[in-house]
């Protein structure tokens, strides 16, 4: 049985029945938080094959609305087409790889036109025009649309993507079945929440440090003086599944009347949603490198809430995330120093980080095993060439480059 499964207890409960619940648990080693090789493995094992929560469908009210995202260097676009469907695709022209969608992080367009050679694409990513290619034989427009990305809208309206280029990525339900049917959220009207603002903060820390930090409130009494106005920090609750961590807390009647009913869910690997009656926050943990991250916050307000009710929560959370940033920077500095190897986590008070780390450990080891067996790096998001003579010649060229360790395609696997 995995550590995470052994530790499925509520934080509010002190009735430990297993020995493991009465003993500290060793955390992931510090090398997982600063190694360039681990970061590259995470790009392959996690961010190019796992389902990633990105935003809410309310961000795309009209046909032509689009948003750009970037995860570990993978830039992609989500757009609503004229049929009302949401589509996701890599921001890469199929001709010569130039970014097709430019000019900000969001907008509205009737068509996406590459400014390099004039190739243009519809809102679903299909190729609309390739100048002069209509004069060529054996060029199939239907096979030269933008690189599609798997997309799912869950029952709450949250938008997920999976960058795995295979036809059948791992099922969303494998890790998240039922997470969009939470009893505590059954009365939420998601259409009431509209975007108020969004902002990013970059920091010198590994993304997993903030994930660990987010998923426990053991540190809250020490570092977040505002939080007691939101909940009783002595009565928090943490429930975990294979791909999610649910946080909740007990509020006084006065706090409930003030709209402080908190429902927070972390979605492995790198996103969380915090919902209150007046406020919703989507937080995305975006790695920029082994020891740098960008935290992106989408802040929604309930359209029925007053300015005061909204800002009571929004301003509090802005202070909390700033305080968390300072904590993460300080911890990363000491991890980089090379003294600290790993600490012992409290099985009850740090149940959330232990669950996150176990999910991460399993995903990393699973992909590493596949690479050992294949004798090469496996990049699930990489373009898959068709089976024809020209593509086979291209594969020969790539194989030659791989034998030279060209471009890092075939580095020595240090397993």
N, C-alpha and C positions, 0 to 999 in steps of 0.2 A: 504494500500500500504506500502511495506517495505521501510525502510530508504534508502536502496541502490537504489531502483527504483525511489524514489523521487529525488535522487541526480545525475541522469544521465545527467550531464552537462559537457561541455568541460572546462578544466582548463583555456584555453586561453580566454574564454568568461566572460565578466563582466556584462552581461545582465541577471540579476536574475529575474525570473517571479513568483517564489513561495516564500512564507514566510520562508520556511525551508532553502532556499538557502541564506537567509540573516541573519540567526541565527546560532550560533555554535551548534554542535551536540555532545552529551555526548558519550564518548568512552567506550569500555568494561572495567569492573572493574579490579583493579589490581590483585584480587584473581585469575582471569583467567590466569594470567601470572606467578603464583608461587605455585599454589595449587597442591599437589600430587594427590588428588582425581580428579581434572580436567584433569591432564595429563593422568591418567588411563582411564577416560571417552573419551578423545580424541583418545587414542589408539583403543578403541572399535568403536566409532562413526565416526571417520575420517580415520585413517590410515589402518584399516582393511576392509573398504568398499568403499572408494572413489578411483577414477582413479588417478594414480600417474604417472607423467611424469618422466622417468628415464634417458634416453640417446637417441642417434640417431643410426639408423640401420647401419650407416657407420662404427660403432665400431666392426661390425661382418662381415668382408669381406669373410671369408672362413668357410666351414663346420667344426664344432668342436670348433669354437671360442666361448668363454663364458666369462661372467662377473658376479661378485658377488655384491650384494647390501644389505644394512641393513637399515631398517626403523623402528624406535621405538622397536628394538629388533627382528623384523621379518627379518631373513636373507634369501635371495632368490637368485636364479641363473637364468640368461637369456643365452640361448645357441642357436646356429644355427645348425640345423640338416642336414643330407645329402641330403634332398630334398630341402634345401634352406629356410626352415621355421624357424622362431624364436619361441622358447618355453620358458616358465617361470615356475619355480617350487620352492617350499620351499627346503632349504638345510638341509633336515631332512630325514634320512633313515627310510623307512617304518617298519623296523624290531625293532630297539631299539633306534631310534631317534638320532643316532650319525650323525654329519655333514658329508655329502658325498663328497662335493667338498672342497678341502683344497689346500694349497700352493699358496697363493697370491690372489689378487683381480680379476685377469683375466688370461686367458691362452687359450690353445687349447688342446682338448682331443678327443679321439675316443670313449671313454666310461667313465662313472663315477663309480668308485669302492669304496665302503665303506671299510675303513681300520679296522673296528671293527670285523665283522663276514664274510666279503667277498661278501656281496650282491653287485650286479653291475647293472647299469642302462644305457640305451641308451641315445642318445642326446635329444630325445623327452621326456625323463623321464620314459619310459617304463621299467619294470623290466626285465632284461636279464638273471640273474642267482641268485638263492638263494640256496647255498650249502645244499644238503641233503633234501631240501623241496620237491624235485621231488618224494621222497619216501612216502610222506604223502597224505592222501585222503583229499578232500575238500579244498585244497589250490589252489586258483585261481591267477595265475601270473598276469593276465590282470587287477586285482583289487588291485594290490600291487605295482604299480608304484609310483614314487615320487608324492607328493601332488602338483597337477597342480595349476597354477595361471593364471587367465585370462590375455591375452595379446592382445594389439592392436597396429598396426603401422598406423599412420595417413598419410595423403596425402603428408606431408612434409618429412616423414621418421622418425619422432620422435616415440619412443617406450614407450608405456604406460602399466601399470599393474594394476590389481585390485585383492586384496587379499581375497575378499569375497569368501568363500568356497561353496556357493550355486551355482547351475547350471546357474542361471540367475541373475547376479549382476545388479545394476542399469545401464541403457544404457549410454555409453560414450556420445552419442548425447544429452542427457538430459542437460548437462552443456556446451558441447564443440562443438556442431554442427556448422559448418562453420568457426571455428577458424583456420582450416588448409586451408582456402581459402581466406586469407586476400589480398586485392587488393595491399597493399603496399609491399607485398612479392612475387607478381606474377612473377617477373623477376629473382628471386633468383634461382640459380642452386645449389641445396643442395649437389650434388655430388662433387662440387668444394671444400667443406669444409672437412678437415681432421684433426684429433686430433693432436694438438701440445704438450699439457701438461695437467695435471690435478693435483689439490692439494686440501687439506682440511684445515680448520681452526676451532678449537674448541673454544667455548667461554662460559662464565658464564652468559647466558641469555636465556630466553624463546624464542622458535623459532618464536613466533608471533611478538615479538618485531622487529626482523629483517624483517619480512613480512610487518609490518606497515611501517618501515623505507624505505624499497625498493620501496614501492608504492606511495611515495610522494617526490617531489623535493623542498618542502618548506624549507627544511634544507640545500639544496645544496649551495646557495650563502654563507652561514655561514661556512660550514665545508668542502666543496670540491673545493679548489681553482683551480683545473685543469679543471673542467667541462665546464667553458665558452669556452674553446678551442674546445669542442665537439658540443655545441649547445647554442642557445640563451635561457638562463634560464628564461627569462621573457615571452617566447612564447612556453610553453610546453602544451601538450594536453593529456587528460586522458579519455578514453572511457571504459565503464564497461558493463559486462554481468553477468549472474548468476555464471559462473565459471571462468571468465577471466577478466583481467584488461590490456588494451592496452595503452602503453605510446609512445608518439612520440614528436618531437620537430622541430622547424624551424631552418634550417641551412643557413648560408650565402653561396654565390656562391663559395667562397674560401674553406669553410668547405666541401662543396659537392665534389669539385675537389679533396680534400684530403681523400675522402672516409669516411666522417663522418655522412652519412645518417643513422640515428639511428631508429631501430624498436625493441621495447621491449614489451614482453608479459609475464604477470604473470598468472600462471595456479593454481587455487585453488586446493588443499590446500597449496602446499609447493614446487613449482618449478617455475623457470622463464627462458626465453630464450631471449638473447640480440643478435641481428643480425645487422652487418654492412658489407659493401662490402669486407673488409679485415679480418674480425674477427667475431667469434660467440662464445657465452658463454652460457652453460647450468649451472644454479645454482640450487642446491637442498638444501632445508632447512630441516635438519634432527634432530629431537628432540632426545636428550639423556636422558632427565629427565625433571622435572618441570622447572628447571632454568639453564639447560645446553643444548647446541646445537652443532652440527657439521655442518659446511657449506662446501659443496663440489662443486668444480668448474671444469667443463670440458671445456677446452679452445681449440677452433678449429681455424685454419687459412685457408684462401683461398689459394689454391695451386697456383693461378696465381698472388699472391701478393708478393711484395718485403719484405725483412726483415724489412726495415725501416717502410713501411706502416703498417705492422702487429704490430710491437712493439710500434708504436705511440699509438695504441689503447690498446693493451694488457697491456702495462706497466701502462697506465693511469688507467685502470680498476683495476689492482692489488693495486694501491694506494687507489682508492676509496673504495674498499671492506675492506681494512685494517682500513680506517678511520671510516667506518660504524661499524666495530666491536667495536671500542672504544666507539662510541655513545651508542651502545646497552648494553655494560657492565655497563656503568655509569647509564643508565636508570634503569637497573635491580636492581642494588644495592639499589636505593631509593624505588623501588617497594617492595623489600623485607623488608625494614625498618618498614613498617606498617603505615606510615603517609598518603601517597598519596592513594586516592581511585580511582579516574578517572578524566581525563581532558576533556576539551571542544575542539573539533577539528573543523577546518575551513572547511565549506562545499564545498568550491571551491578548495583551495590549498591542502586540505587533503581528497579530494574525493576518492582517491585510497584506503587509509587505511579504510575509512568508508565502502566502498564496500566490502573489504576483511572481515572486522569485521561482517558485516551483513550476508555474506555467512556463516561465521563460527558460528555465533549465531544461525542461522536457522538449520544448520546441527546438532549442539549439542542439541538443544531443541527437534528436531525431534527424535533423538535416545533416549534421556532421557525419552521422552513420551512412546516409545516402551518398555523401561525397567520398567517404572512404571506400565504399563498395564500387563506386564509379571510377575512382582514381582521378577525379578532376573536380573543379568547382562547378556547382550547379546554380545557375542564375534563372529562377523561374520566370522573371519578367522579360527576359530577352526574347527578341523577335524570333519566330520559328519560320524558317525559309520553306517554300514549297518544294515538292519533289519534282524537279525538272533538270534538264541538262545544265542550264545556266546556274541554278542554285547549287548543284553538285560541284561545279567549278569554284563557286564562291566558298563552299565548305572546305575545299582543298586549300585555298588561299588562307582561310582562317586557321586550318590545322597547322600550316607552316608557321604562321605567326605564333600559335600556341606553343609550338616546340621551342620557340625562342623566348618564351615568357613575355610575348609582345603585349603591351597594354594591360598587363596583369591578368590576362585571360587564363593562363595556366601557370600560376605560381606554384612553388613547391608547397604541398600540403603538409603542414607540420602537426600531424595528429599524434 
